Amino acid sequence: MPFRRDRQLYRSFYGILGFYPRKIDLYRQALTHKSLTVKEGGGRLSNNERLEYLGDAILDAVVGDILYNHFRGKREGFLTSVRSRMVQRETLGHLADEMGLTDLIRSNLMGKAHNSYMAGNAFEALVGAVYLDRGYEYCRWFVKNRILGKYINLDSVAINDSNYKSRLLEWCQKYHVSAVFELIEETKDAETQSPRFLSRVLISGVECGRGLGYSKKESHQQAAKEAMAKLRKNDALRAKVLEAKKSEENGININNTSPVCTEEKSA
């Protein structure tokens, strides 16, 4: 067998992918975090960042292709929403854990098992490796048969909307109030050294939620999730928001925030 030297690694990938890799070095690179110094030919440092970039694009195309054929007749907005939920960092991180991919990540950092950012990146890099090794059709087969067939139910994803930011903005539109997402602080995770973002959401100038994430987008989602929970349960907060709305309409902005519904650009 040509892969005798790396038999265990090949077997691990076979269990995840459903087929044997041809170019095993691509898959090693896909699971090499930037914290680990690995040199390839010519002395260049090698990690999974470039494969992650490629895999992100391929995954969007593959998932879009599958959804287009699965949900026949559904509108573009529906398909975009479902795809966004499927490829979000948290979802990919959970997938990496369930598949056993997280255990194969090579890193000098501790606590990688709970880092959905690192695991999600590795999943995207794996898709990039499959694409370079086997091509688009294998990527599509892998996602459709090994992911959707085992870990994700498309119809359930379509029903359960976890896009809290979208739901919060819909709530704001319903009550004609403004929503502004602000970045409070950018730090680095003590274990992984990955950037972390703390954001808050102001509704008619009233702070309603805060969120921490490995991207601005993720921190916005967490802030929106907290805001939705508070607005449902806290009558006093809801009344404060609606009172602030009246002040805005009278030209008095109690917190000097714009009354226009805005969204900060995601990282």
C-alpha positions as CSV (number, residue, x, y, z in Angstrom):
1,M,0.0,0.0,0.0
2,P,1.4,3.4,-0.9
3,F,0.4,4.9,2.4
4,R,1.8,2.3,4.7
5,R,4.0,4.8,6.5
6,D,1.0,7.0,7.4
7,R,-1.6,4.2,7.7
8,Q,-3.2,5.5,10.8
9,L,-3.6,9.0,9.4
10,Y,-5.1,7.7,6.2
11,R,-7.5,5.6,8.2
12,S,-8.5,8.6,10.2
13,F,-9.2,10.6,7.1
14,Y,-11.1,7.8,5.5
15,G,-13.4,7.7,8.6
16,I,-14.1,11.4,8.2
17,L,-14.2,11.7,4.4
18,G,-15.4,8.3,3.2
19,F,-12.5,8.0,0.8
20,Y,-8.7,7.8,1.0
21,P,-6.7,11.0,0.3
22,R,-4.3,11.0,-2.6
23,K,-2.1,13.9,-1.5
24,I,-1.7,13.4,2.2
25,D,0.4,16.5,2.7
26,L,-2.5,18.7,1.7
27,Y,-4.6,17.2,4.6
28,R,-1.7,17.6,7.0
29,Q,-1.5,21.3,6.0
30,A,-5.3,21.7,6.4
31,L,-5.0,20.6,10.1
32,T,-1.9,22.7,10.9
33,H,-2.8,25.8,12.9
34,K,-0.6,28.9,12.4
35,S,0.7,28.6,16.0
36,L,2.7,25.6,14.9
37,T,5.8,26.3,12.9
38,V,6.1,23.9,10.0
39,K,8.5,24.4,7.1
40,E,7.9,23.1,3.6
41,G,10.3,23.0,0.7
42,G,12.3,26.2,0.4
43,G,12.0,27.0,4.1
44,R,8.5,28.6,3.8
45,L,6.2,28.3,6.8
46,S,3.1,26.2,6.2
47,N,-0.2,26.4,7.9
48,N,-3.9,26.1,6.9
49,E,-4.7,29.7,6.3
50,R,-4.6,29.6,2.5
51,L,-6.5,26.3,2.4
52,E,-9.1,27.9,4.7
53,Y,-9.6,30.7,2.3
54,L,-10.1,28.3,-0.6
55,G,-12.3,26.0,1.4
56,D,-14.5,28.8,2.5
57,A,-15.3,29.7,-1.2
58,I,-15.8,26.1,-2.2
59,L,-18.0,25.3,0.7
60,D,-20.3,28.3,-0.1
61,A,-20.6,27.0,-3.7
62,V,-21.2,23.4,-2.7
63,V,-23.8,24.2,-0.1
64,G,-25.5,26.7,-2.5
65,D,-25.6,24.0,-5.1
66,I,-27.1,21.4,-2.8
67,L,-29.7,23.8,-1.4
68,Y,-30.7,25.0,-4.8
69,N,-31.6,21.4,-5.8
70,H,-33.1,20.4,-2.5
71,F,-35.4,23.4,-2.0
72,R,-36.9,23.7,-5.5
73,G,-39.0,26.8,-5.9
74,K,-37.7,28.6,-2.8
75,R,-36.7,32.2,-3.2
76,E,-33.1,33.6,-3.1
77,G,-33.5,35.1,0.4
78,F,-34.6,31.8,1.9
79,L,-31.7,29.9,0.3
80,T,-29.2,32.6,1.4
81,S,-30.5,32.5,5.0
82,V,-30.2,28.7,5.2
83,R,-26.7,28.6,3.7
84,S,-25.6,31.3,6.1
85,R,-26.7,29.2,9.0
86,M,-25.0,26.1,7.7
87,V,-21.6,27.7,7.1
88,Q,-21.4,29.9,10.1
89,R,-18.3,29.5,12.3
90,E,-20.2,27.9,15.3
91,T,-21.8,25.3,13.1
92,L,-18.6,24.3,11.4
93,G,-16.8,24.2,14.8
94,H,-19.5,21.7,16.1
95,L,-19.2,19.7,12.9
96,A,-15.4,19.4,13.4
97,D,-15.9,18.2,16.9
98,E,-18.5,15.6,16.0
99,M,-16.5,14.3,13.1
100,G,-13.4,13.9,15.2
101,L,-11.6,16.5,13.1
102,T,-10.7,18.7,16.1
103,D,-8.6,15.9,17.6
104,L,-6.4,15.8,14.5
105,I,-5.6,19.6,14.5
106,R,-1.9,20.2,15.0
107,S,-1.3,23.2,17.2
108,N,0.9,24.6,20.0
109,L,-2.1,25.9,21.8
110,M,-4.1,24.5,24.6
111,G,-7.9,24.2,24.7
112,K,-8.4,23.7,21.0
113,A,-11.4,21.5,21.6
114,H,-13.5,24.4,22.8
115,N,-12.3,26.8,20.2
116,S,-15.0,26.8,17.5
117,Y,-12.9,29.4,15.6
118,M,-9.9,27.1,15.2
119,A,-12.0,24.0,14.5
120,G,-14.2,25.8,12.0
121,N,-11.2,27.1,10.1
122,A,-9.8,23.6,10.0
123,F,-13.1,22.3,8.6
124,E,-12.9,24.9,5.8
125,A,-9.3,24.1,5.2
126,L,-10.2,20.4,4.9
127,V,-12.7,21.2,2.2
128,G,-10.0,23.2,0.4
129,A,-7.7,20.2,0.6
130,V,-10.4,17.8,-0.8
131,Y,-10.9,20.3,-3.7
132,L,-7.2,20.4,-4.6
133,D,-6.9,16.6,-4.1
134,R,-10.0,15.3,-5.8
135,G,-12.0,18.2,-7.3
136,Y,-15.4,19.8,-6.9
137,E,-17.5,16.6,-7.3
138,Y,-15.8,14.9,-4.4
139,C,-16.3,18.1,-2.3
140,R,-20.0,18.0,-3.2
141,W,-20.2,14.2,-2.4
142,F,-18.4,14.7,0.9
143,V,-20.8,17.5,2.0
144,K,-24.0,15.8,0.8
145,N,-23.2,12.3,2.0
146,R,-20.9,12.6,4.9
147,I,-22.1,15.9,6.5
148,L,-25.8,16.2,5.5
149,G,-26.3,12.5,5.6
150,K,-25.0,12.2,9.2
151,Y,-24.9,15.5,11.1
152,I,-27.2,18.1,9.5
153,N,-30.9,17.8,8.5
154,L,-31.6,20.5,5.9
155,D,-35.3,20.7,6.6
156,S,-34.6,21.2,10.3
157,V,-32.1,23.9,9.6
158,A,-34.6,25.7,7.4
159,I,-37.2,25.7,10.2
160,N,-34.9,26.6,13.1
161,D,-33.6,30.1,12.4
162,S,-30.6,30.8,14.6
163,N,-29.8,34.1,12.9
164,Y,-30.4,36.2,16.0
165,K,-29.2,39.4,14.3
166,S,-31.7,39.1,11.5
167,R,-34.5,38.3,13.9
168,L,-33.6,41.3,16.1
169,L,-33.6,43.7,13.1
170,E,-37.0,42.3,12.1
171,W,-38.2,43.1,15.7
172,C,-36.8,46.6,15.3
173,Q,-38.6,47.1,12.0
174,K,-41.9,45.9,13.5
175,Y,-41.7,48.5,16.3
176,H,-40.0,51.2,14.2
177,V,-37.0,51.5,16.4
178,S,-33.3,51.8,15.5
179,A,-30.6,49.2,16.0
180,V,-26.9,50.0,16.1
181,F,-24.1,47.4,16.6
182,E,-20.9,48.9,18.1
183,L,-17.5,47.3,18.7
184,I,-16.5,47.9,22.3
185,E,-13.1,46.0,22.5
186,E,-10.8,43.9,20.4
187,T,-8.5,41.5,22.3
188,K,-6.6,38.2,21.8
189,D,-7.6,34.9,23.3
190,A,-5.1,34.0,26.0
191,E,-4.7,30.4,24.8
192,T,-5.1,30.6,21.0
193,Q,-4.0,34.2,20.4
194,S,-6.9,34.5,18.0
195,P,-8.6,37.9,17.9
196,R,-11.7,38.3,20.0
197,F,-14.3,41.0,19.6
198,L,-16.7,42.4,22.2
199,S,-19.7,44.2,20.7
200,R,-22.9,45.7,22.0
201,V,-26.3,46.5,20.4
202,L,-28.1,49.7,21.1
203,I,-31.8,49.9,20.3
204,S,-33.0,53.5,20.1
205,G,-29.9,54.3,22.0
206,V,-30.5,51.8,24.8
207,E,-28.0,49.1,25.3
208,C,-29.8,45.8,25.2
209,G,-27.1,43.1,24.8
210,R,-23.4,42.4,24.5
211,G,-21.7,39.5,22.7
212,L,-18.2,38.1,22.5
213,G,-16.9,36.2,19.4
214,Y,-13.9,35.3,17.3
215,S,-15.2,37.6,14.6
216,K,-17.3,40.8,14.6
217,K,-20.0,38.9,12.9
218,E,-20.1,36.3,15.7
219,S,-20.0,38.9,18.4
220,H,-23.0,40.7,16.7
221,Q,-24.9,37.4,16.7
222,Q,-24.2,36.9,20.4
223,A,-25.2,40.5,21.3
224,A,-28.4,40.1,19.3
225,K,-29.2,36.8,21.0
226,E,-28.8,38.4,24.4
227,A,-30.9,41.4,23.3
228,M,-33.7,39.1,22.0
229,A,-33.8,37.2,25.3
230,K,-33.9,40.4,27.4
231,L,-36.6,42.1,25.3
232,R,-38.8,39.0,25.6
233,K,-38.5,38.7,29.4
234,N,-37.7,42.2,30.7
235,D,-40.8,44.5,30.5
236,A,-38.9,47.4,32.0
237,L,-36.2,47.2,29.3
238,R,-38.8,47.0,26.5
239,A,-40.6,50.0,27.9
240,K,-37.4,51.9,28.1
241,V,-36.6,51.2,24.5
242,L,-40.1,52.4,23.4
243,E,-39.8,55.5,25.5
244,A,-36.4,56.2,23.9
245,K,-38.1,55.9,20.5
246,K,-40.6,58.7,21.5
247,S,-37.6,60.8,22.4
248,E,-36.0,60.1,19.0
249,E,-39.2,61.1,17.3
250,N,-39.3,64.3,19.2
251,G,-35.7,65.0,18.1
252,I,-34.1,64.1,21.5
253,N,-31.6,61.3,21.2
254,I,-30.9,60.3,24.8
255,N,-27.6,58.5,24.0
256,N,-26.5,60.5,20.9
257,T,-27.0,57.6,18.6
258,S,-28.4,57.8,15.1
259,P,-32.1,56.9,14.8
260,V,-31.3,55.1,11.5
261,C,-31.1,51.3,11.6
262,T,-27.4,50.6,11.0
263,E,-25.1,47.6,11.0
264,E,-21.3,47.7,11.6
265,K,-19.3,46.0,9.0
266,S,-18.3,42.4,9.9
267,A,-14.7,41.3,10.1
